[in-house]
């Protein structure tokens, strides 16, 4: 009986049930305080949440930070803007964005191009609209007697 128990414990340990970190194929990704100053500067919009991200997400973002110096100034501005927008989304909005991205990637290329074209038209239409002017507060109508 004791021999069988030892065999089960050994098997579980080998399978990673008792020590899952031993089977991890990816090294642990750094905490925010372990990032280089340049990485922190690039990823600044995500500072408050960085330590809660899973390692796979940190790894992807570190790849983005690695490519950042190779981007044009316009691409760098766009990336910073998108990181800031992402940091302001709620978890539910992020999940919806991920689902939409996944669905878009599953579509045939022609359908994706059609959606991109429509989005570009919509964005251009929005940009062409005049900004709403200041709202004038109107007094309530006089009470009827």
C-alpha positions as a Markdown table, in Angstrom:
| # | Residue | x | y | z |
|---|---|---|---|---|
| 1 | Unk | 0.0 | 0.0 | 0.0 |
| 2 | Unk | 2.7 | 2.5 | 0.9 |
| 3 | Unk | 4.6 | 1.6 | -2.2 |
| 4 | Unk | 1.5 | 2.3 | -4.3 |
| 5 | Unk | 1.0 | 5.7 | -2.6 |
| 6 | Unk | 4.6 | 6.6 | -3.3 |
| 7 | Unk | 4.2 | 5.6 | -6.9 |
| 8 | Unk | 1.1 | 7.8 | -7.2 |
| 9 | Unk | 2.8 | 10.8 | -5.5 |
| 10 | Unk | 5.8 | 10.4 | -7.8 |
| 11 | Unk | 3.5 | 10.2 | -10.9 |
| 12 | Unk | 1.6 | 13.3 | -9.8 |
| 13 | Unk | 4.9 | 15.1 | -9.3 |
| 14 | Unk | 6.1 | 14.1 | -12.7 |
| 15 | Unk | 2.9 | 15.2 | -14.3 |
| 16 | Unk | 3.2 | 18.6 | -12.7 |
| 17 | Unk | 0.2 | 18.3 | -10.4 |
| 18 | Unk | 2.2 | 18.9 | -7.3 |
| 19 | Unk | 4.7 | 21.2 | -8.9 |
| 20 | Unk | 3.2 | 22.8 | -12.0 |
| 21 | Unk | 6.0 | 25.4 | -12.3 |
| 22 | Unk | 8.5 | 22.6 | -12.9 |
| 23 | Unk | 6.8 | 21.8 | -16.2 |
| 24 | Unk | 6.4 | 25.4 | -17.3 |
| 25 | Unk | 7.9 | 25.7 | -20.8 |
| 26 | Unk | 8.0 | 29.5 | -20.7 |
| 27 | Unk | 10.1 | 31.4 | -18.2 |
| 28 | Unk | 8.4 | 33.6 | -15.8 |
| 29 | Unk | 7.9 | 37.1 | -17.2 |
| 30 | Unk | 9.1 | 40.1 | -15.3 |
| 31 | Unk | 7.0 | 42.2 | -12.9 |
| 32 | Unk | 6.7 | 45.9 | -13.6 |
| 33 | Unk | 9.5 | 46.8 | -11.3 |
| 34 | Unk | 11.8 | 44.4 | -13.2 |
| 35 | Unk | 11.2 | 46.0 | -16.5 |
| 36 | Unk | 13.9 | 48.2 | -18.0 |
| 37 | Unk | 13.3 | 52.0 | -17.9 |
| 38 | Unk | 12.8 | 52.0 | -21.7 |
| 39 | Unk | 10.2 | 49.1 | -21.4 |
| 40 | Unk | 8.4 | 50.9 | -18.7 |
| 41 | Unk | 8.3 | 54.1 | -20.8 |
| 42 | Unk | 6.9 | 52.3 | -23.8 |
| 43 | Unk | 4.4 | 50.3 | -21.8 |
| 44 | Unk | 3.5 | 53.1 | -19.3 |
| 45 | Unk | -0.3 | 53.0 | -20.1 |
| 46 | Unk | -0.4 | 49.5 | -18.7 |
| 47 | Unk | 1.6 | 50.2 | -15.6 |
| 48 | Unk | -1.2 | 49.8 | -13.1 |
| 49 | Unk | -2.3 | 46.4 | -14.5 |
| 50 | Unk | 1.1 | 44.9 | -15.6 |
| 51 | Unk | 1.6 | 42.7 | -12.6 |
| 52 | Unk | -1.9 | 41.1 | -13.0 |
| 53 | Unk | -1.3 | 40.1 | -16.6 |
| 54 | Unk | -0.7 | 36.5 | -17.4 |
| 55 | Unk | 2.9 | 35.7 | -18.5 |
| 56 | Unk | 1.7 | 35.0 | -22.1 |
| 57 | Unk | 0.3 | 38.5 | -22.4 |
| 58 | Unk | 3.4 | 40.0 | -20.8 |
| 59 | Unk | 5.6 | 38.2 | -23.3 |
| 60 | Unk | 3.5 | 39.5 | -26.2 |
| 61 | Unk | 3.7 | 43.1 | -24.9 |
| 62 | Unk | 7.5 | 42.8 | -24.3 |
| 63 | Unk | 7.7 | 41.8 | -28.0 |
| 64 | Unk | 5.8 | 45.0 | -28.9 |
| 65 | Unk | 8.2 | 47.0 | -26.7 |
| 66 | Unk | 11.2 | 45.3 | -28.5 |
| 67 | Unk | 9.8 | 46.4 | -31.9 |
| 68 | Unk | 8.9 | 49.9 | -30.8 |
| 69 | Unk | 12.2 | 51.6 | -31.6 |
| 70 | Unk | 11.9 | 50.3 | -35.2 |
| 71 | Unk | 8.6 | 51.9 | -35.7 |
| 72 | Unk | 8.1 | 55.3 | -37.5 |
| 73 | Unk | 7.2 | 58.2 | -35.2 |
| 74 | Unk | 3.6 | 58.0 | -36.5 |
| 75 | Unk | 3.4 | 54.2 | -35.8 |
| 76 | Unk | 4.9 | 54.9 | -32.3 |
| 77 | Unk | 2.2 | 57.5 | -31.6 |
| 78 | Unk | -0.5 | 55.2 | -32.9 |
| 79 | Unk | 0.8 | 52.4 | -30.7 |
| 80 | Unk | 0.9 | 54.6 | -27.6 |
| 81 | Unk | -2.6 | 55.8 | -28.3 |
| 82 | Unk | -3.9 | 52.2 | -28.7 |
| 83 | Unk | -2.2 | 51.1 | -25.5 |
| 84 | Unk | -3.8 | 54.0 | -23.7 |
| 85 | Unk | -7.3 | 53.2 | -25.2 |
| 86 | Unk | -6.8 | 49.5 | -24.2 |
| 87 | Unk | -5.9 | 50.4 | -20.6 |
| 88 | Unk | -9.1 | 52.4 | -20.3 |
| 89 | Unk | -11.4 | 49.5 | -21.4 |
| 90 | Unk | -13.2 | 47.5 | -18.8 |
| 91 | Unk | -12.5 | 43.7 | -18.6 |
| 92 | Unk | -15.8 | 43.1 | -20.4 |
| 93 | Unk | -15.0 | 45.5 | -23.2 |
| 94 | Unk | -11.5 | 43.9 | -23.6 |
| 95 | Unk | -13.1 | 40.4 | -23.9 |
| 96 | Unk | -15.5 | 41.7 | -26.5 |
| 97 | Unk | -12.6 | 43.2 | -28.4 |
| 98 | Unk | -10.7 | 39.9 | -28.3 |
| 99 | Unk | -13.8 | 38.0 | -29.5 |
| 100 | Unk | -14.3 | 40.5 | -32.4 |
| 101 | Unk | -10.7 | 40.2 | -33.4 |
| 102 | Unk | -10.9 | 36.4 | -33.3 |
| 103 | Unk | -14.1 | 36.5 | -35.4 |
| 104 | Unk | -12.5 | 38.9 | -37.9 |
| 105 | Unk | -9.5 | 36.6 | -38.3 |
| 106 | Unk | -11.8 | 33.6 | -39.0 |
| 107 | Unk | -13.5 | 35.4 | -41.9 |
| 108 | Unk | -12.4 | 35.0 | -45.5 |
| 109 | Unk | -10.0 | 37.7 | -46.7 |
| 110 | Unk | -12.6 | 39.3 | -49.0 |
| 111 | Unk | -15.1 | 39.7 | -46.1 |
| 112 | Unk | -12.3 | 41.2 | -43.9 |
| 113 | Unk | -11.5 | 43.7 | -46.7 |
| 114 | Unk | -15.1 | 44.6 | -47.0 |
| 115 | Unk | -15.4 | 45.2 | -43.2 |
| 116 | Unk | -12.2 | 47.3 | -43.2 |
| 117 | Unk | -13.5 | 49.4 | -46.1 |
| 118 | Unk | -16.8 | 50.0 | -44.3 |
| 119 | Unk | -14.9 | 50.9 | -41.1 |
| 120 | Unk | -12.7 | 53.3 | -43.0 |
| 121 | Unk | -15.8 | 55.0 | -44.6 |
| 122 | Unk | -17.4 | 55.2 | -41.2 |
| 123 | Unk | -14.3 | 56.7 | -39.6 |
| 124 | Unk | -14.0 | 59.2 | -42.3 |
| 125 | Unk | -17.7 | 60.2 | -42.0 |
| 126 | Unk | -17.2 | 60.7 | -38.2 |
| 127 | Unk | -14.1 | 62.8 | -38.9 |
| 128 | Unk | -16.0 | 65.0 | -41.3 |
| 129 | Unk | -18.8 | 65.7 | -38.9 |
| 130 | Unk | -18.6 | 69.1 | -37.1 |
| 131 | Unk | -17.8 | 68.9 | -33.4 |
| 132 | Unk | -20.9 | 69.6 | -31.3 |
| 133 | Unk | -21.0 | 73.2 | -30.1 |
| 134 | Unk | -21.3 | 74.2 | -26.5 |
| 135 | Unk | -24.6 | 73.2 | -25.0 |
| 136 | Unk | -26.7 | 76.2 | -24.1 |
| 137 | Unk | -28.7 | 75.7 | -20.9 |
| 138 | Unk | -32.2 | 76.9 | -21.5 |
| 139 | Unk | -34.3 | 78.0 | -18.7 |
| 140 | Unk | -37.4 | 76.0 | -18.0 |
| 141 | Unk | -40.7 | 77.3 | -19.6 |
| 142 | Unk | -42.7 | 79.5 | -17.2 |
| 143 | Unk | -45.2 | 77.6 | -15.2 |
| 144 | Unk | -48.8 | 78.1 | -16.5 |
| 145 | Unk | -51.2 | 79.7 | -14.1 |
